[in-house]
Amino acid sequence: MSYPTPARRTRSVVDGAKISSGLKLLVLLIGLMWLSETVDTALNGELDQYGIIARDPDGLFGIITAPFLHLGFGHLISNTLPLVTLGALIAVSGAMRLFSVTAIVTTIGGFGTWLISPPHTITIGASGLVFGFAAYLIARGIFNRRLGQVAIGVIVVLVWGSALLGGLLPQDGISWQGHLFGAIAGVFAAWVLSDDRPKKKTEPVI
């Protein structure tokens, strides 16, 4: 009978703690969305005014708050399902990785939405974050050159590809701008955070 070495046990504990921290952060983010919508419903939609108000300096604050605001529980549920799945795939890399991807997608995606959406329109919802998570997972394996991550990206394309493409088409009441810039931000996040790629072995110099 073989037993795990101390080094293996330590690595297993560290990996388990990293995954746990990432999933806890994901639960916290989604929990805040549900709490916000519950409060918003009780206030008859008063919180929706704090979304991204396009091209209005006062609307820049909405870049931070918009992902946590939704137009009813139906809207929230439609975003929660892919957020749980895609977010969990990122969360297994730890809370810091999930936080970094979320921050990049929220900031860049939100600013792009603020910049090119029709003037004074208000954008709310986490769909830009969904597009950002999906784009990150698709692009991550390409930048890191890791077969397993490429396979995950292919699965994301197969499962959500048609929905993602459909979300980029102009539709009344849907922010294709948020979807587009969320996806762009996701690719950017994959590039910026690609420093975890395997190190190349170098020959010693004499």
ROTOR-281865 format. One record per residue (C-alpha): residue number from 1; y, x, z. Coordinates in steps of 0.001 Angstrom, whole numbers, plus 524288, in hexadecimal, padded with zeros to 5 digits. Each point is the difference from the previous one (the first is absolute). Example, Ala and Ser with C-alpha at 12.3 -4.5 7.8 and 13.67 -1.06 7.14 Angstrom:
// ROTOR-281865
<1, <7EE6C, 8300C, 81E78>>
<2, <80D70, 8055A, 7FD6C>>
This chain:
// ROTOR-281865
<1, <80000, 80000, 80000>>
<2, <80D6A, 80560, 7FC4B>>
<3, <80C77, 7FE0D, 807A6>>
<4, <80E02, 800B2, 7FB27>>
<5, <806CB, 80CCC, 802F9>>
<6, <80C50, 7FFD2, 8088A>>
<7, <80860, 80290, 7F3FB>>
<8, <7FA3B, 7F43E, 7F915>>
<9, <801B5, 7F774, 80BEB>>
<10, <80E39, 8042E, 8013D>>
<11, <802B9, 7FD35, 7F1BC>>
<12, <7F971, 7F2BB, 80119>>
<13, <80857, 7FC80, 80BCB>>
<14, <80C70, 80469, 7F918>>
<15, <7FCAB, 7F84D, 7F3B7>>
<16, <7FCDF, 7F404, 80819>>
<17, <80CDD, 800FC, 80746>>
<18, <8076B, 8019A, 7F325>>
<19, <7F9BE, 7F3FA, 7F9FF>>
<20, <8023E, 7F831, 80C74>>
<21, <80E68, 803AE, 8007E>>
<22, <801E0, 7FC4B, 7F1BA>>
<23, <7F987, 7F2BD, 80194>>
<24, <807D5, 7FD31, 80C53>>
<25, <80C9E, 802A1, 7F89C>>
<26, <7FB88, 7F713, 7F4F6>>
<27, <7FD1A, 7F520, 809AE>>
<28, <80D63, 80213, 8061F>>
<29, <80706, 7FF22, 7F2E3>>
<30, <7F903, 7F39D, 7FBEA>>
<31, <80168, 7FA59, 80DA1>>
<32, <80EC5, 801DE, 7FF29>>
<33, <80007, 7F8B0, 7F309>>
<34, <7F8EB, 7F488, 80617>>
<35, <808A7, 80029, 80C02>>
<36, <80C33, 80054, 7F78C>>
<37, <7FB5B, 7F487, 7F7CA>>
<38, <7FC8C, 7F83D, 80C2D>>
<39, <80DB8, 80235, 80566>>
<40, <80601, 7FD3C, 7F2A8>>
<41, <7F8AC, 7F328, 7FEF4>>
<42, <804C2, 7FC06, 80D86>>
<43, <80DE9, 80342, 7FBA6>>
<44, <7FEB0, 7F84B, 7F332>>
<45, <8008D, 80C0C, 7F76C>>
<46, <80BFF, 80629, 80628>>
<47, <7FA37, 80DAB, 7FF45>>
<48, <7FE68, 7FFA7, 7F141>>
<49, <80E61, 8035B, 7FE4E>>
<50, <7FCC8, 80DB0, 804CE>>
<51, <7F85E, 8037C, 7F3C8>>
<52, <804BF, 80932, 7F555>>
<53, <80CCA, 7FA8A, 7FAAD>>
<54, <80144, 8064F, 7F2A7>>
<55, <80BD5, 808C4, 7FDA4>>
<56, <80668, 7FBC5, 80CAA>>
<57, <8027A, 80B42, 80982>>
<58, <7FCC5, 7F6F3, 80B49>>
<59, <7F2E6, 7FD48, 7F98D>>
<60, <7FB70, 80E0D, 8012E>>
<61, <7FB46, 7FD3D, 80DCF>>
<62, <7F648, 7F697, 7F9E0>>
<63, <7F899, 80B8E, 7FA4C>>
<64, <7FA2B, 801D0, 80D91>>
<65, <7FE6B, 7F1BD, 803CF>>
<66, <7FBED, 7F9A5, 7F31C>>
<67, <7F173, 803BA, 800A3>>
<68, <7FEF3, 7F8D2, 80CF9>>
<69, <8060B, 7F35B, 7FAF2>>
<70, <7F903, 7F5CB, 7F7C9>>
<71, <8028F, 7F2D4, 7F9CB>>
<72, <7F62B, 7F89E, 8084C>>
<73, <7F252, 802DD, 804C3>>
<74, <7FA0C, 7FE04, 7F27C>>
<75, <80838, 80B45, 7FAEC>>
<76, <7FC4F, 8082B, 80BD6>>
<77, <7F16F, 7FD5D, 7FE8A>>
<78, <8003D, 803C6, 7F18E>>
<79, <805B5, 80D2F, 803D7>>
<80, <7F7DD, 80202, 80C36>>
<81, <7F2D1, 80002, 7F922>>
<82, <802D4, 80B7F, 7F6C3>>
<83, <807F9, 806F3, 80A86>>
<84, <7F443, 8000F, 8091D>>
<85, <7F6DB, 80553, 7F599>>
<86, <80902, 809E7, 7F98D>>
<87, <80659, 803C2, 80CD6>>
<88, <7F2CF, 802A1, 80652>>
<89, <7FC76, 8095D, 7F4F8>>
<90, <80C58, 807A9, 8032A>>
<91, <7FEC7, 7FE6B, 80EBD>>
<92, <7F31B, 80776, 8007A>>
<93, <80844, 80C24, 7FD5D>>
<94, <80751, 7FDA9, 80CAD>>
<95, <80C14, 7F939, 80546>>
<96, <80934, 80A97, 7FB10>>
<97, <7FB1B, 7FE79, 7F20D>>
<98, <80130, 7F132, 80079>>
<99, <80D8E, 800FB, 80615>>
<100, <80473, 809D8, 7F5C2>>
<101, <7FB3A, 7F7DB, 7F47C>>
<102, <805E3, 7F3AB, 805D8>>
<103, <80D14, 80695, 80280>>
<104, <800DF, 805BD, 7F242>>
<105, <7FC25, 7F35D, 7F941>>
<106, <808F0, 7F7B8, 8088C>>
<107, <80BC3, 808DB, 7FE14>>
<108, <7FEFA, 8035A, 7F197>>
<109, <7FA43, 7F2FD, 7FBEB>>
<110, <80A2B, 7F89C, 807CA>>
<111, <80B6E, 807D2, 7FAC3>>
<112, <7FB5B, 7FE1F, 7F207>>
<113, <7FEF2, 7F16F, 8027F>>
<114, <80DBA, 7FFCA, 805B7>>
<115, <80525, 8079B, 7F45A>>
<116, <7FABE, 7F853, 7F455>>
<117, <7FD7F, 7F22F, 804F5>>
<118, <809B0, 7F595, 7FBB4>>
<119, <80C6F, 800C5, 8083C>>
<120, <7FF98, 7F94F, 80D56>>
<121, <7F1DF, 7FBA6, 7FEE1>>
<122, <7F80A, 80187, 80C77>>
<123, <7F290, 80658, 7FF33>>
<124, <7F634, 7FE9B, 80B09>>
<125, <7F17F, 8027D, 80199>>
<126, <7F638, 80B1A, 800A5>>
<127, <7FB67, 7FF28, 7F1E5>>
<128, <8079B, 80C5B, 7FCAD>>
<129, <7F84E, 806B2, 80AB9>>
<130, <7F35A, 7FAC5, 7FA29>>
<131, <80389, 805AF, 7F2B4>>
<132, <803D0, 80CC0, 80679>>
<133, <7F330, 8010D, 80771>>
<134, <7F844, 7FD0E, 7F3A6>>
<135, <8078E, 809DB, 7F7C2>>
<136, <7FE7A, 80A44, 80A9D>>
<137, <7F13C, 7FE2C, 80064>>
<138, <7FF0F, 80084, 7F12D>>
<139, <8085A, 80C48, 7FEB1>>
<140, <7FB51, 80727, 80C32>>
<141, <7F333, 804C4, 7FA62>>
<142, <806BB, 80510, 7F3C5>>
<143, <8097D, 80871, 807B7>>
<144, <7F5DC, 8047C, 809E8>>
<145, <7F545, 801FE, 7F5DB>>
<146, <7F5F0, 7F9C2, 808E7>>
<147, <7F4F4, 7F86E, 7F9B7>>
<148, <7FE6B, 7F695, 80B54>>
<149, <80E60, 7FC58, 7FFC4>>
<150, <7FFA3, 7FE66, 7F143>>
<151, <7F489, 7F6A8, 801AB>>
<152, <807C6, 7F802, 809D5>>
<153, <80B4D, 7FF89, 7F662>>
<154, <7F6F8, 7FAF3, 7F556>>
<155, <7FB00, 7F55F, 8090C>>
<156, <80DF9, 7FBF4, 8032F>>
<157, <802EC, 7FEE9, 7F176>>
<158, <7F3B5, 7F7FE, 7FD79>>
<159, <80264, 7F6A7, 80B4C>>
<160, <80ECF, 7FE87, 7FFBC>>
<161, <803D5, 8055F, 7F2AA>>
<162, <80289, 7F2FB, 7F93F>>
<163, <80774, 7FA9D, 80BB2>>
<164, <80847, 80C45, 800A0>>
<165, <8035C, 7FF6C, 7F195>>
<166, <802FA, 7F17E, 80115>>
<167, <80933, 80299, 80B4A>>
<168, <80846, 808C5, 7F761>>
<169, <8030F, 7F4EF, 7F684>>
<170, <80CEB, 7F8BF, 8021F>>
<171, <7FD63, 7F2FD, 806DA>>
<172, <80903, 7F648, 80695>>
<173, <8008E, 801E1, 80EA2>>
<174, <7F831, 80CB6, 7FFCE>>
<175, <8063F, 80D6E, 80139>>
<176, <7F9DE, 8080B, 7F53F>>
<177, <80A56, 80A18, 8038C>>
<178, <7FA15, 8015D, 80D8F>>
<179, <7F265, 8012E, 7FA3C>>
<180, <80432, 80A29, 7F604>>
<181, <8075D, 808AC, 80965>>
<182, <7F584, 7FE59, 80A53>>
<183, <7F61E, 8055C, 7F63B>>
<184, <8090D, 80B20, 7FC06>>
<185, <801FA, 80369, 80E49>>
<186, <7F147, 7FFCF, 8022C>>
<187, <7FDDB, 80A0A, 7F542>>
<188, <80B08, 8082B, 805A1>>
<189, <7F9B8, 7FF45, 80D7B>>
<190, <7F311, 804A3, 7FA56>>
<191, <806E5, 80BA9, 7F9FD>>
<192, <80817, 8037C, 80BF9>>
<193, <7F476, 7FEC1, 8093E>>
<194, <7F659, 80747, 7F753>>
<195, <800A9, 80C32, 80881>>
<196, <7F2AD, 7FCCC, 805C8>>
<197, <7F90D, 80408, 7F37D>>
<198, <7F554, 80A4A, 801C7>>
<199, <80570, 80DBE, 800F2>>
<200, <7FC52, 80929, 7F4FF>>
<201, <7F83A, 80BBB, 8041D>>
<202, <806FC, 80CDF, 7FDAE>>
<203, <7FA32, 80D67, 7FE6C>>
<204, <8044D, 80A39, 809ED>>
<205, <809F2, 809C0, 7FB13>>
<206, <7FD57, 80E55, 802CD>>
